[in-house]
Amino acid sequence: MEPTRLIAELKQIVGVTGVVTDPDALMTYDADGCVMDTHAPHVVVLPTSTEQVSAIVRLAAQHDVPVVPRGAGTGLSGGATPMHGGIIIGTSRMSQILELDLPNGRVLVQPGVINWELTQYLTLSGYHFAPDPSSQKACTIGGNIANNSGGPHCLKYGVTTNHVLGVEMVLADGSVIWTGDGTPDCAGYDLTGVINGSEGTFGIVTATWLRLTRLPEAIRVVLALYPTIAGATSTVSQVIARGLLPAALEIMDRLAIKAVNTMYRLGMPDEAGALLIVEVDGVTDGLDELLNDIVAICWSNGALDVRPARTPAEQVRVWSARKNAFGAMGRLAPTYHLVDTVVPRTRLPKMMEEVAQIAQELNLPVANVFHAGDGNLHPIILFDRRDPDQNERALQAVNRMMLISIEQGGVISGEHGIGVEKQEFMPYLFNQDDLAAMAALHQGFDPEGRFNPGKIFPKTQNARDLAEQRHSMAFADRDVA
Amino acid sequence: MSHALLARQLSELVGEAHLREDPAACAPFALHHQVPALVVEPGSVEEVAQVVAAVAAEGMTVVPYGGGTRQAWGAPVASTNVVVVRTTRLNQVLIYEPDDLTISLQAGMTAAALNATLADNGQMFPLDVPLPHQSTIGGLLATAMDGPRRLGYGTSRDLLLGVQVVEASGRISKAGGMTVKNVSGYDLMKLYTGSLGTLAIIVAANFKLIPRPNAEASLLCSFATPEQAFQLIEGVRISQLTPMALEYVEGLTFAPFTNSTIQVALRTEGLSAAVERHLHELTARTAQAGGQAYPLHDEAHRQLWAQLNDLPQTATVADDELVIRLTTLPSQLALALTRARTTAHELGITLTVSARSLNGVAYLRARGNDEQLRTWHNRLYAHQPTTAVLGGPLHLRREMPAWGQPPTTVEVMRRIKHQFDPTNRLNPGRYVV
């Protein structure tokens, strides 16, 4: 690579203001929301169009430097951290909503559109984009696709992959493909499906057709407080057994309640050990009866207080406790590490015990906020990063939580991705053959490993080597000419 | 090695009772009239792996085979040395903890057996595949066959959480897990779903389940014209009603409407009050559109959907019949069907249609002579390059692109196929790559 020439050429593509080279500015791109591993890029480029992205990628190939796509940098697994330097392509200037097509329930957007902006844009249309990750006020659609993001409402509505109809992607040679436009069941492999959750390692998404979901006619929400988590989790099981999949089922534990209570003065009683939010939606008919049933189930499971919310204003207030939980953690400690694992739903109480045990043994406060309907835990480890001992104990806590999740039949990421945070845990979940099959798929898109290298696969095993090994072991003596 | 030697080797692997080598015994497994050399039924995942490795080592072709209900799909296998590998003995539930709302099962289990298992626990797998008593879960995934309730619950793409496969080399690998949310590694479930057995043989699958609703019922609506039917459909689309299926059917009659051939079948599920609301409001909307509505409950409701679910089947196709899948953006479906109908009338073709009317997917069955069918298909294809031919007379199908116009992304697909199956052992020639 010749840095001076590369930068001059990049400026020709996107203009002087679209290229960031100042060392101090580059430092702000050395990590995303996961600060465990940091590495600054050589240069950051901020294109506005697919053509510019394609030209940048071709240039990167000529200079043989890595390309790392980046949205808002809210990711929590180091997915946007340029581990090998190179070019970061930031999508912040690709933030246009290009076409709204309500008759076909779809919208065409650039990847830098912020999830919340899309939600606002759609407010009056009667439709919404269902994935609503907690970071939705900052995170981009491109980042949602890269991490297959979820959110509280994915219990009923599914995660990002269920709402992406097709993407435009720039591949490593600069070529541009479209994987779909919403015409269903087209022949060929489901490239849209495999691109979702590929963490920017296949190419860079430059536009996407998203599926829109009709807003429900009515919504009912119940907030219930319990002395312990057990009452909340048994309520969840009984609500589901009622024969209806709620739109959301969220639980917070004592420490998380304390954090939001202190910060937002929500007036929760001090003895509350668990907070449960149940949301149901659909046509109006029968929904109030269902709400009453849910309230009764809450009481029968030992709730201290049950607050049904029938109006949108009441519902916003009930949800504020949950939506502000992560922001309130700053009240409790200088640093927090948000863990993301998933277990089969019935293992949640066991996981809660294990998490409490780990917190106690390592003498670290851990708050819990989790998606109880789908088994997705978010233990929040509170510590002071400036203290090396606390840092070390926090890492240990993360490690133990990962391994226990796997032991309980779960997986190591529900919605944040593997990135660099969890790449060394992949071999605990998948054997060599499983990883090699993933590597084979990767080779179909990016054989040179141009995009976001050093992610997902363990550090000692990049996709190319894994795929080559796999091939030579299986097909060496009978490859066709 | 001759077939006989391979046959002996396979017989040792799976047992004599699970290998067919006599052409008469293999004849029921003919693929586009080609009788396979051998039919083998492994009894475990490990046996599938050993069988595939042994067949591949002989340079022969592997055709994965479940219930056989959709083996008519695709172009003929580009090989004369075919070994059919059946998954039907792999029919066990592996993990089922009802409160988790997930299940792990072997791919040879039939859709009907799966739903019978779930019914006892008040749960369901809401994908209504044609011929559920024969159709296996592996076949359902390999073909990505949809059902009318995709409107409410999506397709296998939305319900599949994890998968285990035997690769072309005979290696066993897995992806995903038993959780409804998962971004731990690439989503190979999406890759295998709909890949028509060209990348690997699916041997086990994990699914998300849905609690069985408290109430369900249907409304069968009959119209004088397709325009009236689509007036109702469009009204439902812009409403906040939530029918689980909205099937447009043409060319067939269902009791009690013995005179009309234009019908819409609506399926509603959920709270009793919500089901009542749907029946009530949709009856009124049907009348406004100029049609008549008839509610169906219990056994009549179940029978209607059993009939509707089977309409796109390709296990039995008449000698003068072509089965087509037409896909469009949802808003263009009515127009595409008008074209298909008008052309059919002009040519004297008998046409039946069953369409997931709000999804943009239609299954068409056309009957006529070769020349009529050829012309009809040409005109359809000219307007809808995604038109797929799923069944019909082989000599005609050879003239028609089985999967429509190749996707613009075919190069990436070729590279993926080469990575997974470099020697082209699995279902060569049948799919897009």
Interface residues (C-beta under 8 A of the other chain):
Chain A: P103 N104 G105 G126 N147 N148 G150 C154 L155 G158 V159 T161 N162 L171 I177 W178 T179 D181 G182 T183 P184 D185 C186 A187 G188 Y189 D190 L191 T192 G193 V194 N196 G197 S198 E199 R214 L215 P216 E217 S237 I240 A241 R242 G243 L244 L245 G282 V283 T284 D285 G286 L287 E289 L290 V342 V343 P344 R345 T346 H371 D374 G375 N376 G409 G410 V411 I412 S413 G414 E415 H416 G417 I418 K422 M426 L429 F430 N431 D433 D434 L435 A436 A437 M438 A440 L441 H442 Q443 G444 F445 P447 I456 A467 R470 H471 M473 A474 F475 R478 D479 V480
Chain B: A56 A57 G59 E97 D99 D100 L101 T102 G122 A144 D146 G154 R157 D158 V165 E167 A168 S169 G170 R171 I172 S173 K174 A175 G177 M178 T179 V180 K181 N182 V183 S184 G185 Y186 D187 L188 M189 K190 L191 T193 G194 S195 L199 I210 P211 R212 P213 N214 R237 Q240 L241 T242 G270 L271 S272 A273 A274 E276 R277 H278 R325 T327 T328 L329 P330 S331 N359 G360 V361 T386 A388 W403 G404 P406 P407 T408 T409 V410 V412 M413 R415 I416 H418 Q419 F420 P422 T423 N424 Y431 V432 V433
